[in-house]
Amino acid sequence: MSIDVRRARAETPGCEDVLHFNNSGASLMPLPVIEALKNHLDLEAGIGGYEAEKQAQEAIEHTYDSIAELLNCGREEIALVENATAAWCNAFYSIQFQPGDRILTAVAEYVSNYLAYLQMAGRRGIIVDVVPDDEYGQIDVSALEEMIDERVKLISITHVPTSGGLINPAAKVGTVARAAGIPYLLDACQSVGQMPINVQETGCDMLSATGRKFLRGPRGTGFLYVRKEMLEVLEPPFIDLRSANWTALDEYEWRPDARRFEKWETYVAGNIGLGVAVDYALNWGLEAISERVRYLADMFREKLADLPRITVRDLGQERGAIVTYTVDDADHNTIVSELGSRRINCSVSSLPHSRLDMERRGIEDLIRAPVHYFNTEDEVERYVRELSSIIG
């Protein structure tokens, strides 16, 4: 199945106003998502928040079914949370680390995740070990196997790093983790929505994701997958009346499903919109989306590479929708600002966002311009043309 780009653009109001190459920041929402948000907000305004939530129960519950279909898991393994960081932290801080425990992670790890490792190292005396890259710049699976011992309590990697088109071999990491019996946490913030993700094949025990990026859902939405067998192993880092039942004066019981990681107060309109966004992606087909974005990204990289002073920075044997580059002797923020004045959206990713990776490569910052399936070949051509006129 191929993407009907004309239809996709007709259903994306933002395409009329901007050339949007900032899809790994927040993509443009399609009409069905926008309408779902507006309709529920109107309902809240008309009858009250609690009353609107009660009336929308079917739509809310459908979101769990949609995400379960997206990931090939059970609906009881899904928790709806406010963003990908909240999802990831819910999983990470649920693990009962002891002094001397080791975490194995990758070079291209995201700043928020690594900060949590450092905090846990200070709190509990754990050891953070970074698995080296292979010749393609992705996590070296053979090195990962060699680094495993009885002290490793978690393997935690980012599937698609924020600072490039690299796609880490998540399923191969999962095979290693399962064989060793080590919990495996996968940050899929940038991969869910731009490619098929099957948690049975990936082998992760926990997966975090957001709604606003390649799923094209609302900001302020995200979800956490926790494999059913892991639920009783993890101790959620917070508790409230959504996550547990107060069974006696001095007793409580956790919910039996992944909703033990949720809070009572939640973004109801956003959660409904998230379900609509997942359905929208499923209707296009994740294989078709993946094929389209990789084609556009490869085309984009080739044209950027032809420009003087440009270095394309994407690593990996397999590369996805995120396109990154640097410009010699230029201020990247100034370039992005100038592109913005021409109604072209992209962003700058700086060294603190992925310090291990960017320090190793000697990169202070780079321009990030991720494509999506509603982008066109003409937009790629226009971006390159405008960039060429800016850099001279």
Phi, psi and omega in degrees: 000129179258164181275129172277091187296322180299316178294317180301320181287323178297330181267009180235093185305325183298337181296338179286339189250328186222157166266108192258101175244048179228040189284344174270357170268291172206123181280174176278131179284141174278164184306316181301325178289314179301315181295321179297318178298309183298318183297319181286323177297322176296321179294317177300317181295328185275324186234352181108151186296309181296319181294321178293320178298317179299318181290335184262015185305320181297317179293321179296313181295329179297330179299321177298318179296319181296314180293322177299320177294319181301318186262351185063058179219183177273148180296334179285354179262008184245134171240137176265126182226180190278342178189174183292325179295318177299319179298311182297314181295323176304318180287309186298312184283000174274349182275132184272081181287149176238156178307135180091349175297150181245144169248133173254127181225182184251164181297320184271048181275148184281149186305312184299321179294315183292326175299322177295321177299314182296321178297317180291329175297319178289322182285313191244354180074031177281168181244129179257117179244132183260123178285132181292163176278160172269192185294341181266356181090010177253168183302133181277106185293325177295319177295322177303312180301318183291335183274353183281132170217187185291347181272349182286119182252350181200137166250123186222117180224162171264128183294302177241109182297156182290337190253031177169175183278358181306137170242112179290148182285074188299320182292323178292322175297319179298322178298318178295315182297316181296317181297327182269352182069033182252132176303144186229117180253123183246121173276105182252026184306319184261355183256325180295124180105338177252355179199160177294137175233115179243108186293338176291322179280323181290328176078014180281151175270333180218144180216133179246145181205165180241163177269333195280343187272244188288346173284342177066031178267187181287152169294155180080020177229151177189177178207158179235130170259132174229120179302136188309319182293342181272344188302319182280350180274331187266144176247102183308144186285349176219166181216141170205188186291348174279323188270341184210162175251135176274100191269338177202174184306323182237030181218151172212163177228134175292150170302151182279350183245184184293348179290356171296345178265005180264166173248157180299310181278127186212166181272088188297311179301319179296318180295322175295315178298325177299315178299320178295321178296319178296315177302319181298316178295317179298324179293325174288324183098121183293329176295317180294319177299313181300316180298318182293313184291325179291322176299311180296318181295318179295319176299316180299314181299318180298318182287323176297319183296338179280348181277145176293148176072001182261134171236118176285133190251008185283132180255178171107146173289329177238131184232146185249217191279340184280120180249127179230150180203162173238157178239124181300137173054045180217152174270116186293326178295323177295319179296315180296321177297318180293319175299320179299323178294341177261017178063040174241119183265127169203187185211171175251133172251125186252169186309316181296344179288333181205066193300317182301312184291312187285327174296317181299325182268359179069035183249125177279317175199167179210162178268133183244122185224074184283138179266166171221175189293339178278350174289159184237166175298322179297324178293321175300313179299318181294317179304310183296321179296314180293320178298318180299322180288333180285316186275345176077000000 
